[in-house]
Amino acid sequence: MEAFIVSFRRGAKTQDERYIILEVDGISSDGEAARLIGRRVVWRSPNGSFEVRGKIIRVHGKRGRVIARLRKPLPGQALGTKVLIL
């Protein structure tokens, strides 16, 4: 299953690159998204040399988006790229 990185988790003046908001293909409600909590995610750099792993920790909103916590922070170029959900 694949998802797109929509944004980092943000505050008014801060941004945390270890937490990402994901939009999952085919999921459009918070009930469907809740079933993904606990699943692992993997982001790979475009050239394949760098990999970051994490886990989906909670639902974000009512439209089926989820928040994942990663082991290492992502670069800003990762926004809009794909993540694999294992």
Secondary structure, 3 states (H helix, E strand, C coil): CEEEEEEEEECCCCEEEEEEEEEECCCCCHHHHHCCCCCEEEEECCCCCCEEEEEEEEEECCCCEEEEEECCCCCHHHCCCEEEEC
